[in-house]
Amino acid sequence: MSNKKDSIIILLAEDDEDDYLLIEKSLKKAKILNKIKWVKDGVELMDYLKHRGEYKDVFKSPKPHLILLDLNMPRKDGRESLKDIKSDPALKNIPVIVLTTSKSEEDIFSSYNLGVNSFIRKPTKFDDFVKAIQLISQYWFELVELPIEEKF
């Protein structure tokens, strides 16, 4: 059964392919049917969001409804990307969840100061990681009302 929540587009900014595959598998296990778009660093993330380069086609690179953001990425890290997203009037309303291995208290404070909606540390054990993704899914796709635009 399809509904409006199934049309939510998740943009995952994650440089680790294993983590990407694990997140994708966990979402499927949680029966989350949403489209997942993947970028590997902050430069690609901003290109996607601004429809530049290979992401120029808005039908292939639609505006996401939720961003899962790793902080520690090459070229442009998640902190810089978060600052850019939340300072851009066209992007600032997209909910951003930091999903990171960082244990830095400074990262938590600075992420919230920049406007992140949630800060979650990636669990190190496989089963805990899957459970965390499922909890994120339950919260963001079953409990929270996301602004879903009919047209981009």
OpenMM code with the backbone's topology and positions (N, CA, C; nanometers):
from openmm import Vec3, app, unit

residues = "MET SER ASN LYS LYS ASP SER ILE ILE ILE LEU LEU ALA GLU ASP ASP GLU ASP ASP TYR LEU LEU ILE GLU LYS SER LEU LYS LYS ALA LYS ILE LEU ASN LYS ILE LYS TRP VAL LYS ASP GLY VAL GLU LEU MET ASP TYR LEU LYS HIS ARG GLY GLU TYR LYS ASP VAL PHE LYS SER PRO LYS PRO HIS LEU ILE LEU LEU ASP LEU ASN MET PRO ARG LYS ASP GLY ARG GLU SER LEU LYS ASP ILE LYS SER ASP PRO ALA LEU LYS ASN ILE PRO VAL ILE VAL LEU THR THR SER LYS SER GLU GLU ASP ILE PHE SER SER TYR ASN LEU GLY VAL ASN SER PHE ILE ARG LYS PRO THR LYS PHE ASP ASP PHE VAL LYS ALA ILE GLN LEU ILE SER GLN TYR TRP PHE GLU LEU VAL GLU LEU PRO ILE GLU GLU LYS PHE".split()
positions = [
    Vec3(0.0847, -0.1179, 0.0000),
    Vec3(0.0000, 0.0000, 0.0000),
    Vec3(0.0888, 0.1236, 0.0000),
    Vec3(0.0704, 0.2085, -0.0958),
    Vec3(0.1534, 0.3283, -0.1100),
    Vec3(0.0798, 0.4484, -0.0529),
    Vec3(0.1540, 0.5371, 0.0089),
    Vec3(0.0940, 0.6605, 0.0582),
    Vec3(0.1938, 0.7733, 0.0404),
    Vec3(0.1553, 0.8902, 0.0875),
    Vec3(0.2406, 1.0080, 0.0709),
    Vec3(0.3775, 0.9898, 0.1369),
    Vec3(0.3813, 0.9185, 0.2487),
    Vec3(0.5081, 0.8969, 0.3183),
    Vec3(0.6044, 0.8118, 0.2361),
    Vec3(0.5520, 0.7249, 0.1473),
    Vec3(0.6376, 0.6427, 0.0617),
    Vec3(0.7105, 0.7263, -0.0429),
    Vec3(0.6621, 0.8471, -0.0671),
    Vec3(0.7243, 0.9319, -0.1683),
    Vec3(0.8368, 1.0188, -0.1114),
    Vec3(0.8670, 1.0017, 0.0164),
    Vec3(0.9741, 1.0777, 0.0798),
    Vec3(1.1083, 1.0345, 0.0211),
    Vec3(1.1875, 1.1326, -0.0167),
    Vec3(1.3195, 1.1061, -0.0738),
    Vec3(1.4249, 1.1337, 0.0324),
    Vec3(1.5083, 1.0333, 0.0557),
    Vec3(1.6167, 1.0433, 0.1526),
    Vec3(1.7462, 1.0642, 0.0759),
    Vec3(1.8205, 1.1657, 0.1137),
    Vec3(1.9529, 1.1887, 0.0559),
    Vec3(2.0558, 1.1523, 0.1615),
    Vec3(2.1376, 1.0539, 0.1293),
    Vec3(2.2403, 1.0066, 0.2208),
    Vec3(2.3757, 1.0589, 0.1751),
    Vec3(2.4397, 1.1389, 0.2590),
    Vec3(2.5748, 1.1898, 0.2325),
    Vec3(2.6698, 1.1088, 0.3203),
    Vec3(2.7352, 1.0118, 0.2576),
    Vec3(2.8168, 0.9142, 0.3301),
    Vec3(2.9296, 0.8661, 0.2398),
    Vec3(3.0535, 0.8793, 0.2859),
    Vec3(3.1675, 0.8390, 0.2026),
    Vec3(3.1997, 0.6903, 0.2126),
    Vec3(3.1484, 0.6224, 0.3137),
    Vec3(3.1790, 0.4810, 0.3347),
    Vec3(3.0719, 0.3943, 0.2680),
    Vec3(3.1110, 0.3231, 0.1622),
    Vec3(3.0149, 0.2409, 0.0882),
    Vec3(2.9528, 0.1319, 0.1753),
    Vec3(3.0303, 0.0752, 0.2668),
    Vec3(2.9760, -0.0272, 0.3564),
    Vec3(2.8647, 0.0297, 0.4443),
    Vec3(2.8844, 0.1518, 0.4953),
    Vec3(2.7802, 0.2153, 0.5760),
    Vec3(2.6571, 0.2458, 0.4913),
    Vec3(2.6795, 0.2909, 0.3672),
    Vec3(2.5677, 0.3163, 0.2761),
    Vec3(2.4855, 0.1884, 0.2568),
    Vec3(2.5538, 0.0776, 0.2271),
    Vec3(2.4846, -0.0492, 0.2034),
    Vec3(2.4123, -0.0971, 0.3296),
    Vec3(2.4738, -0.0750, 0.4443),
    Vec3(2.4127, -0.1139, 0.5709),
    Vec3(2.2871, -0.0301, 0.5995),
    Vec3(2.2953, 0.0983, 0.5743),
    Vec3(2.1791, 0.1864, 0.5940),
    Vec3(2.0672, 0.1469, 0.4986),
    Vec3(2.1020, 0.1235, 0.3732),
    Vec3(2.0020, 0.0832, 0.2736),
    Vec3(1.9348, -0.0485, 0.3152),
    Vec3(2.0143, -0.1456, 0.3567),
    Vec3(1.9622, -0.2757, 0.3992),
    Vec3(1.8730, -0.2601, 0.5233),
    Vec3(1.9151, -0.1761, 0.6166),
    Vec3(1.8376, -0.1548, 0.7393),
    Vec3(1.7037, -0.0896, 0.7100),
    Vec3(1.7027, 0.0054, 0.6174),
    Vec3(1.5768, 0.0706, 0.5802),
    Vec3(1.4821, -0.0299, 0.5149),
    Vec3(1.5367, -0.1154, 0.4294),
    Vec3(1.4527, -0.2182, 0.3656),
    Vec3(1.3990, -0.3159, 0.4693),
    Vec3(1.4834, -0.3533, 0.5638),
    Vec3(1.4408, -0.4452, 0.6695),
    Vec3(1.3282, -0.3833, 0.7527),
    Vec3(1.3333, -0.2512, 0.7684),
    Vec3(1.2291, -0.1796, 0.8425),
    Vec3(1.1076, -0.1504, 0.7549),
    Vec3(1.1103, -0.2036, 0.6307),
    Vec3(1.0012, -0.1866, 0.5338),
    Vec3(0.9791, -0.0397, 0.4965),
    Vec3(1.0888, 0.0359, 0.4924),
    Vec3(1.0829, 0.1742, 0.4462),
    Vec3(1.1032, 0.1705, 0.2954),
    Vec3(1.0032, 0.2132, 0.2204),
    Vec3(1.0029, 0.1995, 0.0752),
    Vec3(1.0510, 0.3246, 0.0025),
    Vec3(1.1007, 0.4181, 0.0765),
    Vec3(1.1399, 0.5462, 0.0186),
    Vec3(1.2604, 0.5341, -0.0730),
    Vec3(1.2694, 0.6299, -0.1661),
    Vec3(1.3860, 0.6369, -0.2538),
    Vec3(1.5042, 0.6888, -0.1736),
    Vec3(1.6189, 0.6254, -0.1937),
    Vec3(1.7413, 0.6706, -0.1292),
    Vec3(1.8376, 0.7158, -0.2376),
    Vec3(1.8822, 0.8398, -0.2281),
    Vec3(1.9837, 0.8937, -0.3171),
    Vec3(2.1120, 0.9009, -0.2363),
    Vec3(2.2249, 0.8755, -0.3006),
    Vec3(2.3523, 0.8673, -0.2290),
    Vec3(2.4562, 0.9572, -0.2933),
    Vec3(2.5205, 1.0383, -0.2094),
    Vec3(2.6370, 1.1173, -0.2494),
    Vec3(2.7498, 1.0836, -0.1531),
    Vec3(2.8742, 1.0972, -0.2013),
    Vec3(2.9884, 1.0460, -0.1251),
    Vec3(3.0694, 1.1512, -0.0513),
    Vec3(3.0360, 1.2782, -0.0682),
    Vec3(3.1064, 1.3830, 0.0069),
    Vec3(3.0253, 1.5119, 0.0018),
    Vec3(3.0739, 1.6118, 0.0723),
    Vec3(3.0023, 1.7382, 0.0806),
    Vec3(2.9951, 1.8146, -0.0495),
    Vec3(3.0954, 1.7984, -0.1355),
    Vec3(3.0910, 1.8651, -0.2662),
    Vec3(2.9766, 1.8071, -0.3489),
    Vec3(2.9691, 1.6726, -0.3529),
    Vec3(2.8593, 1.6075, -0.4261),
    Vec3(2.7242, 1.6432, -0.3639),
    Vec3(2.7189, 1.6505, -0.2315),
    Vec3(2.5955, 1.6859, -0.1625),
    Vec3(2.5450, 1.8217, -0.2093),
    Vec3(2.6319, 1.9205, -0.2086),
    Vec3(2.5897, 2.0543, -0.2486),
    Vec3(2.5595, 2.0608, -0.3988),
    Vec3(2.6335, 1.9853, -0.4799),
    Vec3(2.6024, 1.9785, -0.6231),
    Vec3(2.4629, 1.9200, -0.6435),
    Vec3(2.4314, 1.8149, -0.5696),
    Vec3(2.2991, 1.7530, -0.5781),
    Vec3(2.1910, 1.8552, -0.5389),
    Vec3(2.2088, 1.9176, -0.4242),
    Vec3(2.1068, 2.0097, -0.3737),
    Vec3(2.0901, 2.1328, -0.4616),
    Vec3(2.1981, 2.1742, -0.5277),
    Vec3(2.1942, 2.2937, -0.6142),
    Vec3(2.1753, 2.2579, -0.7618),
    Vec3(2.1613, 2.1289, -0.7910),
    Vec3(2.1426, 2.0785, -0.9279),
    Vec3(2.2536, 2.1241, -1.0223),
    Vec3(2.3759, 2.0925, -0.9800),
    Vec3(2.4934, 2.1262, -1.0607),
    Vec3(2.5577, 1.9983, -1.1143),
    Vec3(2.6277, 2.0118, -1.2264),
    Vec3(2.7036, 1.8995, -1.2824),
    Vec3(2.6158, 1.7801, -1.3132),
    Vec3(2.6582, 1.6625, -1.2663),
    Vec3(2.5840, 1.5394, -1.2949),
    Vec3(2.4459, 1.5361, -1.2300),
    Vec3(2.4172, 1.6302, -1.1425),
    Vec3(2.2884, 1.6359, -1.0737),
    Vec3(2.1975, 1.7456, -1.1293),
    Vec3(2.2267, 1.7910, -1.2488),
    Vec3(2.1531, 1.9011, -1.3104),
    Vec3(2.0055, 1.8665, -1.3345),
    Vec3(1.9769, 1.7425, -1.3676),
    Vec3(1.8413, 1.6977, -1.3990),
    Vec3(1.7599, 1.6819, -1.2700),
    Vec3(1.6612, 1.7699, -1.2500),
    Vec3(1.5829, 1.7681, -1.1263),
    Vec3(1.4957, 1.6437, -1.1132),
    Vec3(1.4684, 1.5759, -1.2237),
    Vec3(1.3895, 1.4529, -1.2154),
    Vec3(1.4744, 1.3362, -1.1675),
    Vec3(1.6025, 1.3356, -1.2018),
    Vec3(1.6937, 1.2317, -1.1546),
    Vec3(1.7494, 1.2649, -1.0163),
    Vec3(1.7505, 1.3928, -0.9830),
    Vec3(1.8044, 1.4402, -0.8549),
    Vec3(1.7024, 1.5307, -0.7859),
    Vec3(1.5878, 1.4728, -0.7480),
    Vec3(1.4830, 1.5556, -0.6869),
    Vec3(1.5221, 1.6053, -0.5482),
    Vec3(1.4590, 1.7137, -0.5091),
    Vec3(1.4846, 1.7714, -0.3772),
    Vec3(1.4507, 1.6685, -0.2696),
    Vec3(1.5432, 1.6431, -0.1781),
    Vec3(1.5155, 1.5452, -0.0724),
    Vec3(1.4241, 1.6025, 0.0348),
    Vec3(1.3583, 1.5119, 0.1050),
    Vec3(1.2741, 1.5508, 0.2178),
    Vec3(1.3475, 1.5334, 0.3491),
    Vec3(1.4588, 1.4587, 0.3435),
    Vec3(1.5373, 1.4299, 0.4623),
    Vec3(1.6801, 1.4005, 0.4193),
    Vec3(1.7766, 1.4556, 0.4923),
    Vec3(1.9186, 1.4314, 0.4636),
    Vec3(1.9808, 1.3590, 0.5823),
    Vec3(2.0472, 1.2464, 0.5532),
    Vec3(2.1299, 1.1776, 0.6522),
    Vec3(2.2733, 1.2172, 0.6208),
    Vec3(2.3408, 1.2789, 0.7151),
    Vec3(2.4693, 1.3428, 0.6896),
    Vec3(2.5803, 1.2896, 0.7794),
    Vec3(2.6831, 1.2371, 0.7152),
    Vec3(2.8045, 1.1988, 0.7880),
    Vec3(2.8881, 1.3254, 0.8061),
    Vec3(2.9506, 1.3422, 0.9206),
    Vec3(3.0343, 1.4607, 0.9430),
    Vec3(3.1717, 1.4482, 0.8793),
    Vec3(3.2278, 1.3281, 0.8817),
    Vec3(3.3663, 1.3084, 0.8387),
    Vec3(3.3720, 1.2532, 0.6972),
    Vec3(3.3708, 1.3447, 0.6005),
    Vec3(3.3772, 1.3077, 0.4594),
    Vec3(3.4918, 1.3830, 0.3932),
    Vec3(3.5432, 1.3283, 0.2830),
    Vec3(3.6517, 1.3974, 0.2116),
    Vec3(3.6006, 1.5198, 0.1352),
    Vec3(3.6949, 1.5968, 0.0874),
    Vec3(3.6730, 1.7178, 0.0063),
    Vec3(3.5989, 1.8278, 0.0812),
    Vec3(3.4780, 1.8040, 0.1242),
    Vec3(3.4017, 1.9010, 0.2036),
    Vec3(3.3282, 1.8196, 0.3089),
    Vec3(3.3575, 1.8471, 0.4347),
    Vec3(3.2988, 1.7621, 0.5386),
    Vec3(3.1545, 1.8018, 0.5705),
    Vec3(3.0920, 1.7219, 0.6556),
    Vec3(2.9532, 1.7434, 0.6902),
    Vec3(2.9268, 1.8723, 0.7652),
    Vec3(3.0246, 1.9178, 0.8415),
    Vec3(3.0068, 2.0423, 0.9176),
    Vec3(2.9907, 2.1605, 0.8218),
    Vec3(3.0798, 2.1669, 0.7221),
    Vec3(3.0724, 2.2742, 0.6219),
    Vec3(2.9431, 2.2641, 0.5414),
    Vec3(2.9068, 2.1418, 0.5062),
    Vec3(2.7848, 2.1197, 0.4278),
    Vec3(2.6610, 2.1605, 0.5073),
    Vec3(2.6574, 2.1238, 0.6346),
    Vec3(2.5446, 2.1605, 0.7203),
    Vec3(2.5308, 2.3124, 0.7285),
    Vec3(2.6423, 2.3803, 0.7451),
    Vec3(2.6402, 2.5271, 0.7501),
    Vec3(2.5832, 2.5840, 0.6201),
    Vec3(2.6267, 2.5295, 0.5060),
    Vec3(2.5768, 2.5771, 0.3761),
    Vec3(2.4275, 2.5501, 0.3593),
    Vec3(2.3836, 2.4321, 0.3984),
    Vec3(2.2418, 2.3957, 0.3840),
    Vec3(2.1544, 2.4869, 0.4688),
    Vec3(2.1911, 2.5027, 0.5944),
    Vec3(2.1061, 2.5776, 0.6867),
    Vec3(2.1134, 2.7293, 0.6674),
    Vec3(2.2100, 2.7761, 0.5883),
    Vec3(2.2170, 2.9195, 0.5594),
    Vec3(2.1551, 2.9534, 0.4239),
    Vec3(2.1074, 2.8542, 0.3521),
    Vec3(2.0474, 2.8752, 0.2205),
    Vec3(1.8949, 2.8731, 0.2338),
    Vec3(1.8275, 2.9838, 0.2025),
    Vec3(1.6815, 2.9891, 0.2180),
    Vec3(1.6066, 2.8794, 0.1422),
    Vec3(1.6603, 2.8327, 0.0315),
    Vec3(1.5934, 2.7287, -0.0471),
    Vec3(1.6128, 2.5887, 0.0109),
    Vec3(1.7099, 2.5737, 0.1014),
    Vec3(1.7436, 2.4412, 0.1545),
    Vec3(1.7226, 2.4271, 0.3046),
    Vec3(1.7176, 2.5371, 0.3760),
    Vec3(1.7247, 2.5337, 0.5225),
    Vec3(1.6114, 2.4574, 0.5899),
    Vec3(1.4984, 2.4384, 0.5212),
    Vec3(1.3868, 2.3669, 0.5822),
    Vec3(1.3946, 2.2157, 0.5653),
    Vec3(1.4949, 2.1667, 0.4930),
    Vec3(1.5115, 2.0222, 0.4791),
    Vec3(1.5685, 1.9694, 0.6114),
    Vec3(1.4989, 1.8755, 0.6745),
    Vec3(1.5530, 1.8187, 0.7988),
    Vec3(1.6840, 1.7451, 0.7723),
    Vec3(1.7804, 1.7673, 0.8608),
    Vec3(1.9110, 1.7028, 0.8485),
    Vec3(1.9385, 1.6249, 0.9767),
    Vec3(1.9752, 1.4978, 0.9581),
    Vec3(2.0148, 1.4124, 1.0689),
    Vec3(2.1627, 1.3824, 1.0522),
    Vec3(2.2428, 1.4211, 1.1500),
    Vec3(2.3839, 1.3837, 1.1484),
    Vec3(2.3916, 1.2407, 1.1979),
    Vec3(2.4561, 1.1563, 1.1176),
    Vec3(2.4779, 1.0161, 1.1506),
    Vec3(2.6274, 0.9933, 1.1355),
    Vec3(2.6974, 0.9855, 1.2485),
    Vec3(2.8428, 0.9920, 1.2450),
    Vec3(2.9081, 0.9009, 1.3486),
    Vec3(3.0350, 0.8746, 1.3289),
    Vec3(3.1137, 0.8004, 1.4281),
    Vec3(3.1776, 0.8953, 1.5295),
    Vec3(3.1685, 1.0259, 1.5057),
    Vec3(3.2315, 1.1240, 1.5934),
    Vec3(3.1819, 1.1110, 1.7365),
    Vec3(3.2759, 1.1157, 1.8299),
    Vec3(3.2417, 1.1134, 1.9722),
    Vec3(3.2668, 1.2496, 2.0359),
    Vec3(3.2928, 1.3476, 1.9542),
    Vec3(3.3275, 1.4807, 2.0011),
    Vec3(3.2045, 1.5579, 2.0508),
    Vec3(3.2123, 1.6027, 2.1753),
    Vec3(3.1051, 1.6869, 2.2299),
    Vec3(3.0947, 1.8170, 2.1504),
    Vec3(3.2088, 1.8656, 2.1037),
    Vec3(3.2086, 1.9880, 2.0225),
    Vec3(3.1280, 1.9691, 1.8945),
    Vec3(3.1383, 1.8498, 1.8327),
    Vec3(3.0597, 1.8221, 1.7124),
    Vec3(2.9100, 1.8251, 1.7412),
    Vec3(2.8711, 1.7740, 1.8567),
    Vec3(2.7292, 1.7762, 1.8937),
    Vec3(2.6819, 1.9205, 1.9063),
    Vec3(2.7521, 2.0011, 1.9862),
    Vec3(2.7120, 2.1400, 2.0071),
    Vec3(2.7145, 2.2208, 1.8780),
    Vec3(2.8212, 2.2053, 1.8005),
    Vec3(2.8309, 2.2852, 1.6776),
    Vec3(2.7247, 2.2425, 1.5758),
    Vec3(2.6943, 2.1127, 1.5699),
    Vec3(2.5902, 2.0662, 1.4769),
    Vec3(2.4547, 2.1268, 1.5123),
    Vec3(2.4203, 2.1254, 1.6405),
    Vec3(2.2924, 2.1843, 1.6808),
    Vec3(2.2929, 2.3356, 1.6608),
    Vec3(2.4066, 2.3996, 1.6867),
    Vec3(2.4149, 2.5440, 1.6625),
    Vec3(2.3974, 2.5790, 1.5155),
    Vec3(2.4378, 2.4867, 1.4276),
    Vec3(2.4226, 2.5090, 1.2834),
    Vec3(2.2833, 2.4732, 1.2337),
    Vec3(2.2018, 2.4110, 1.3185),
    Vec3(2.0634, 2.3846, 1.2813),
    Vec3(2.0277, 2.2396, 1.2518),
    Vec3(2.1144, 2.1447, 1.2898),
    Vec3(2.0826, 2.0040, 1.2664),
    Vec3(1.9554, 1.9673, 1.3436),
    Vec3(1.8778, 1.8750, 1.2887),
    Vec3(1.7546, 1.8335, 1.3544),
    Vec3(1.7766, 1.7194, 1.4536),
    Vec3(1.8759, 1.6356, 1.4275),
    Vec3(1.9120, 1.5259, 1.5186),
    Vec3(2.0595, 1.4937, 1.5009),
    Vec3(2.1213, 1.4500, 1.6083),
    Vec3(2.2617, 1.4072, 1.6046),
    Vec3(2.2664, 1.2659, 1.6605),
    Vec3(2.3083, 1.1699, 1.5775),
    Vec3(2.3101, 1.0302, 1.6181),
    Vec3(2.4478, 0.9719, 1.5911),
    Vec3(2.5028, 0.9069, 1.6932),
    Vec3(2.6306, 0.8370, 1.6752),
    Vec3(2.6034, 0.7007, 1.6142),
    Vec3(2.6816, 0.6656, 1.5126),
    Vec3(2.6678, 0.5340, 1.4504),
    Vec3(2.7132, 0.4275, 1.5500),
    Vec3(2.6255, 0.3329, 1.5787),
    Vec3(2.6696, 0.2209, 1.6633),
    Vec3(2.7768, 0.1382, 1.5913),
    Vec3(2.8649, 0.0767, 1.6671),
    Vec3(2.9735, -0.0003, 1.6074),
    Vec3(2.9357, -0.1454, 1.5820),
    Vec3(2.8397, -0.1988, 1.6551),
    Vec3(2.7954, -0.3368, 1.6346),
    Vec3(2.6856, -0.3401, 1.5286),
    Vec3(2.6925, -0.4408, 1.4414),
    Vec3(2.5990, -0.4533, 1.3295),
    Vec3(2.4540, -0.4486, 1.3751),
    Vec3(2.4163, -0.5320, 1.4710),
    Vec3(2.2764, -0.5377, 1.5155),
    Vec3(2.2299, -0.4049, 1.5747),
    Vec3(2.3184, -0.3379, 1.6464),
    Vec3(2.2845, -0.2072, 1.7040),
    Vec3(2.2676, -0.1021, 1.5948),
    Vec3(2.3506, -0.1134, 1.4907),
    Vec3(2.3410, -0.0199, 1.3776),
    Vec3(2.2058, -0.0364, 1.3088),
    Vec3(2.1687, -0.1611, 1.2809),
    Vec3(2.0399, -0.1900, 1.2160),
    Vec3(1.9254, -0.1376, 1.3022),
    Vec3(1.9325, -0.1619, 1.4316),
    Vec3(1.8275, -0.1156, 1.5229),
    Vec3(1.8181, 0.0377, 1.5233),
    Vec3(1.9323, 0.1054, 1.5228),
    Vec3(1.9328, 0.2523, 1.5203),
    Vec3(1.8662, 0.3052, 1.3940),
    Vec3(1.8990, 0.2465, 1.2794),
    Vec3(1.8380, 0.2904, 1.1522),
    Vec3(1.6881, 0.2656, 1.1549),
    Vec3(1.6471, 0.1543, 1.2123),
    Vec3(1.5039, 0.1254, 1.2215),
    Vec3(1.4330, 0.2253, 1.3131),
    Vec3(1.4977, 0.2635, 1.4228),
    Vec3(1.4386, 0.3635, 1.5120),
    Vec3(1.4299, 0.5003, 1.4450),
    Vec3(1.5355, 0.5358, 1.3715),
    Vec3(1.5331, 0.6612, 1.2950),
    Vec3(1.4158, 0.6580, 1.1975),
    Vec3(1.4002, 0.5458, 1.1294),
    Vec3(1.2924, 0.5298, 1.0318),
    Vec3(1.1555, 0.5441, 1.0973),
    Vec3(1.1365, 0.4760, 1.2094),
    Vec3(1.0087, 0.4858, 1.2791),
    Vec3(0.9778, 0.6304, 1.3159),
    Vec3(1.0760, 0.6972, 1.3727),
    Vec3(1.0541, 0.8347, 1.4165),
    Vec3(1.0241, 0.9277, 1.2989),
    Vec3(1.1122, 0.9270, 1.1976),
    Vec3(1.1009, 1.0237, 1.0895),
    Vec3(0.9944, 0.9908, 0.9860),
    Vec3(0.9546, 0.8634, 0.9740),
    Vec3(0.8577, 0.8268, 0.8709),
    Vec3(0.7222, 0.7854, 0.9240),
    Vec3(0.7128, 0.7593, 1.0540),
    Vec3(0.5839, 0.7210, 1.1105),
    Vec3(0.5299, 0.8245, 1.2085),
    Vec3(0.6182, 0.8900, 1.2824),
    Vec3(0.5747, 0.9824, 1.3864),
    Vec3(0.5773, 1.1286, 1.3421),
    Vec3(0.6860, 1.1694, 1.2814),
    Vec3(0.7049, 1.3092, 1.2428),
    Vec3(0.6295, 1.3400, 1.1125),
    Vec3(0.5746, 1.4587, 1.1043),
    Vec3(0.5149, 1.5066, 0.9796),
    Vec3(0.6202, 1.5895, 0.9072),
    Vec3(0.6619, 1.5410, 0.7911),
    Vec3(0.7597, 1.6130, 0.7099),
    Vec3(0.6867, 1.6971, 0.6069),
    Vec3(0.7436, 1.8133, 0.5727),
    Vec3(0.6826, 1.8945, 0.4662),
    Vec3(0.7100, 1.8262, 0.3320),
    Vec3(0.6048, 1.7761, 0.2705),
    Vec3(0.6187, 1.7083, 0.1419),
    Vec3(0.5565, 1.7957, 0.0357),
    Vec3(0.6445, 1.8485, -0.0498),
    Vec3(0.5988, 1.9346, -0.1579),
    Vec3(0.5496, 1.8476, -0.2725),
    Vec3(0.4399, 1.8882, -0.3316),
    Vec3(0.3858, 1.8150, -0.4461),
    Vec3(0.4691, 1.8403, -0.5703),
    Vec3(0.5235, 1.9593, -0.5824),
    Vec3(0.6044, 1.9945, -0.6996),
    Vec3(0.7352, 2.0528, -0.6519),
    Vec3(0.8405, 2.0301, -0.7295),
    Vec3(0.9714, 2.0823, -0.6941),
    Vec3(1.0015, 2.1952, -0.7852),
] * unit.nanometer
topology = app.Topology()
chain = topology.addChain("A")
for resn in residues:
    res = topology.addResidue(resn, chain)
    for name in ("N", "CA", "C"):
        topology.addAtom(name, app.Element.getBySymbol(name[0]), res)
